[in-house]
Amino acid sequence: MTSSPRTKCPVDGCAYTGTLDSVIGHVHGKHDDAHDWERLGFDDATAFRDRVSEPEANAELEVNAESG
């Protein structure tokens, strides 16, 4: 069984990591200025999902399994 890749929260200084779906839920669940899709440069969660799905984004937003 292969584990799902872990993704970092896109907010600078936020240490949250998890599956892509859990990171999206984390951002939705936070009610501060930093955890706002538009402030993060995304139209919405779908735009974030699409960006993370791009191969070149994986190095930036995915967490190495050994470090996570």
C-alpha positions in Angstrom: 0.0 0.0 0.0 1.4 3.4 -1.0 0.8 6.4 1.2 -0.6 9.6 -0.2 2.0 12.3 -0.8 2.1 14.9 1.9 1.6 18.5 1.1 2.7 21.6 3.0 0.3 24.4 3.9 1.1 27.2 1.4 1.1 29.8 4.2 4.6 31.1 5.1 5.4 30.0 8.6 2.6 27.5 8.9 3.9 24.1 9.8 0.8 22.1 8.8 1.3 19.2 6.5 -1.0 16.4 5.3 -2.7 15.0 2.3 -3.8 17.5 -0.3 -7.4 17.2 0.9 -6.5 17.8 4.5 -4.4 20.8 3.6 -7.3 22.3 1.7 -9.6 21.6 4.7 -7.0 23.2 7.0 -6.9 26.4 4.9 -10.7 26.4 4.8 -10.9 25.9 8.5 -8.6 28.7 9.5 -10.2 32.1 9.9 -7.1 34.4 9.7 -5.9 36.7 7.0 -2.9 34.4 6.1 -5.1 31.4 5.3 -7.0 33.0 2.4 -6.8 31.6 -1.1 -6.7 34.9 -2.8 -4.0 36.2 -0.5 -2.1 33.1 -1.3 -2.3 33.7 -5.0 -5.0 31.2 -5.8 -8.6 31.9 -7.0 -9.8 29.0 -4.8 -9.1 25.5 -3.5 -9.4 24.1 -7.0 -6.7 26.4 -8.3 -4.5 25.2 -5.4 -5.3 21.6 -6.2 -4.4 22.1 -9.8 -1.1 23.8 -8.9 -0.1 21.1 -6.6 -0.9 18.5 -9.3 1.6 20.1 -11.7 4.9 18.2 -11.6 7.1 21.2 -11.0 5.0 22.2 -8.0 5.6 18.9 -6.2 9.1 19.8 -5.1 7.9 23.1 -3.6 4.7 21.9 -1.9 5.1 18.2 -1.2 6.9 17.1 1.9 9.6 14.5 1.8 8.2 11.3 3.5 11.3 11.0 5.6 11.0 14.5 7.0 7.3 14.5 7.5 
